[in-house]
Amino acid sequence: MTQFPIDRERLRYLRVISRRSVTALAAEVGCTKGALSAIENGHRAPSPDLLGRLADALHVAPADLLLRRCRA
């Protein structure tokens, strides 16, 4: 299963400004509080399906949650 590197600071920022707890967002996107916490803390990456559900819930494009890497 493909997993994507997430910009965890952006994910947390979007969750906080949307005034959702980890528990509330996890319930909304259909994952556990522990899974979402692990994603926000960099211990786990979401599946493509979960990435899409997180983006939908936070009203952003899935690409907006991905870690951007600068190429020199």
N, C-alpha and C positions, 0 to 999 in steps of 0.2 A: 504494500500500500504506500503510495506517495504521500509524503508529509512535507510541509512547507515551513521555512524559517519565519517566525512571526516577530514583528516589531512589538515586543511585549510591553514596552513603555507606552506606545501608542494605544495598544489594546486596553491597558489599564486606564489611561487618560480618558479614552472614549467611554469606558464603562462608568468612571467616576463622574464625568460631566453629564452623563445621562441619568445620574442619580440612582444607579442600580447597584445593589450589593452583588458580590460573587454568587451568592445563593440565588438571587433573583434572575440574574442573567443566565446562569447555568440552567435553571428551570425553563427559562424561555427558549433556549436553544436545544434543550433535550440532552444535556450532559450532566455529570455530577459536579457538585461544588469542588470536589477534590481534583477532578480533571481540569476544570477551568483554572483553578488555582495553580496547578502544575504548569499549564500553558503560560499564565501570566508570570510565573517565576522562572521560566526557561528550562523546566525539567522535562517538558513534553511539547511536541508540535501537534497541531490539530490535523485531522484528515481533511481532504479537500471538501467533503460534505460539511463537516463542522465549521471549516473556514467560511464557507458560504452562508451558513446559518448565523454565525457571529456577525459577519458583515451586514446581513439583512437586518438583524436585530439592532445594530448600531448605526444603521442608515449610511453605510459607506460601501464602496466597491471592495471586493475581496483583495484586490491588489493594494488597497490602502492599508491593509493590515500586515502586508509582507515586509520583511526586513529588506531595506535597500542597501545594496553594496556598491561602493564607488569603485570604478575601474580606472586604474591609472594608465 
